[in-house]
């Protein structure tokens, strides 16, 4: 849960796993709890930061408005968002822009289904490569296409 109590309990659990380190460099929820205002969650992270328990706050799986609201409470180190050849919505829905303007970094990631469906994705990759080859391109071109969005900080 992303309540102040839940954020602190999560930090404690992570710190136990890490062997009771003095400070966790960057810490944030894996996703935003729709039942708790993001300002409350980020406020709890700011409290941990003020106490020297974390170096910075981060976000994951957020909308552009969430990034804006969160950054009004505390500087945000990163926004982790889904981005791939098959999932480019962040370029159109304002998330990439908000994250690059208001966060230190926009971290692209793939969703869990990508990992779960790895073998299927390899088959899709083979088809993408075959299609690209017909058009005079190769796999490196597809990576370059994704990389071309680095002006968004991706």
C-alpha positions as CSV (number, residue, x, y, z in Angstrom):
1,X,0.0,0.0,0.0
2,X,1.2,3.5,-0.7
3,X,0.0,5.0,2.6
4,X,2.7,6.6,4.8
5,X,2.7,3.6,7.0
6,X,2.9,1.2,4.0
7,X,5.7,3.2,2.4
8,X,7.8,3.1,5.6
9,X,7.0,-0.6,6.1
10,X,8.2,-1.3,2.5
11,X,11.4,0.7,3.1
12,X,12.0,-1.3,6.3
13,X,11.5,-4.6,4.5
14,X,13.8,-3.6,1.6
15,X,16.4,-2.3,4.0
16,X,16.3,-5.7,5.9
17,X,16.8,-7.5,2.6
18,X,19.7,-5.2,1.8
19,X,21.4,-6.0,5.1
20,X,20.4,-2.8,6.9
21,X,22.2,-0.3,4.8
22,X,22.5,3.3,5.9
23,X,20.6,4.7,2.9
24,X,18.8,3.4,-0.2
25,X,19.9,5.5,-3.1
26,X,16.5,5.7,-4.9
27,X,13.2,4.3,-3.6
28,X,9.6,4.4,-4.9
29,X,6.5,2.3,-5.3
30,X,6.3,-0.3,-8.1
31,X,2.9,1.2,-9.0
32,X,0.7,3.9,-7.8
33,X,-2.2,3.0,-5.4
34,X,-5.4,4.5,-6.9
35,X,-6.9,4.6,-3.4
36,X,-4.1,6.8,-2.0
37,X,-3.4,10.3,-3.5
38,X,0.0,10.4,-5.1
39,X,0.8,13.4,-3.0
40,X,0.4,11.3,0.2
41,X,2.7,8.6,-1.2
42,X,5.4,11.1,-2.4
43,X,5.0,13.0,0.9
44,X,6.0,9.7,2.7
45,X,9.0,9.3,0.4
46,X,10.0,12.9,1.1
47,X,9.9,12.2,4.8
48,X,12.2,9.2,4.3
49,X,14.5,11.4,2.2
50,X,14.5,14.1,4.9
51,X,15.4,11.5,7.4
52,X,18.4,10.4,5.2
53,X,16.9,6.9,4.6
54,X,16.6,7.4,0.9
55,X,18.6,9.5,-1.6
56,X,15.7,10.2,-4.0
57,X,12.1,9.3,-4.8
58,X,11.0,7.5,-7.9
59,X,7.8,6.6,-9.7
60,X,6.6,3.7,-11.8
61,X,3.6,3.0,-14.1
62,X,2.4,6.6,-14.0
63,X,0.4,9.0,-16.1
64,X,1.6,12.5,-17.1
65,X,-0.8,14.1,-14.5
66,X,0.6,11.9,-11.8
67,X,4.2,12.9,-12.6
68,X,3.1,16.6,-12.4
69,X,1.3,16.2,-9.1
70,X,4.2,14.1,-7.5
71,X,6.9,16.5,-8.6
72,X,5.1,19.4,-6.9
73,X,5.6,17.6,-3.6
74,X,9.2,16.4,-4.0
75,X,11.8,16.2,-6.8
76,X,11.4,12.9,-8.6
77,X,14.6,11.0,-9.7
78,X,12.9,8.8,-12.3
79,X,9.7,7.8,-13.9
80,X,9.7,4.1,-15.0
81,X,7.3,3.7,-17.9
82,X,6.6,1.0,-20.5
83,X,8.1,1.7,-23.9
84,X,9.0,-0.6,-26.7
85,X,8.4,-1.1,-30.4
86,X,4.9,-2.4,-29.5
87,X,4.2,0.1,-26.8
88,X,4.9,3.8,-27.7
89,X,1.9,5.4,-26.0
90,X,4.1,7.5,-23.7
91,X,5.1,9.5,-26.8
92,X,1.5,10.6,-27.4
93,X,-0.1,10.7,-23.9
94,X,2.3,13.2,-22.4
95,X,4.1,10.8,-20.0
96,X,7.5,11.0,-21.8
97,X,7.3,14.8,-22.0
98,X,6.3,15.2,-18.3
99,X,8.9,12.8,-17.2
100,X,11.7,14.4,-19.1
101,X,10.7,17.9,-18.0
102,X,10.0,17.1,-14.3
103,X,12.2,14.0,-13.5
104,X,15.9,13.4,-13.6
105,X,15.3,10.3,-15.9
106,X,12.7,8.6,-17.8
107,X,13.4,4.8,-17.5
108,X,11.8,2.7,-20.3
109,X,10.8,-0.8,-19.4
110,X,8.7,-3.7,-20.7
111,X,5.7,-5.0,-19.0
112,X,5.6,-8.4,-17.2
113,X,3.8,-10.1,-20.1
114,X,6.9,-9.5,-22.2
115,X,8.9,-11.7,-19.8
116,X,6.1,-14.2,-19.4
117,X,5.7,-14.5,-23.2
118,X,9.4,-14.5,-24.1
119,X,9.2,-17.4,-26.5
120,X,6.2,-15.9,-28.2
121,X,8.1,-12.6,-28.4
122,X,11.0,-14.4,-30.1
123,X,8.6,-15.7,-32.8
124,X,7.3,-12.1,-33.2
125,X,10.9,-10.9,-33.5
126,X,11.6,-13.4,-36.3
127,X,8.6,-12.0,-38.1
128,X,9.6,-8.4,-37.6
129,X,13.1,-9.2,-38.8
130,X,11.7,-10.9,-41.9
131,X,9.4,-8.0,-42.6
132,X,12.2,-5.5,-42.1
133,X,14.5,-7.5,-44.4
134,X,11.8,-7.3,-47.2
135,X,11.8,-3.5,-46.7
136,X,15.6,-3.3,-46.8
137,X,16.1,-2.9,-43.0
138,X,17.4,-5.1,-40.2
139,X,17.0,-5.5,-36.4
140,X,19.6,-2.8,-35.8
141,X,17.3,-0.3,-37.5
142,X,14.5,-1.2,-35.2
143,X,16.7,-0.6,-32.2
144,X,17.9,2.7,-33.8
145,X,14.2,3.7,-34.2
146,X,13.6,3.2,-30.5
147,X,16.9,5.0,-29.7
148,X,15.8,7.9,-31.9
149,X,13.4,8.8,-29.1
150,X,16.3,9.7,-26.8
151,X,15.5,13.4,-27.2
152,X,12.7,12.4,-24.8
153,X,15.3,11.3,-22.3
154,X,14.5,7.6,-23.0
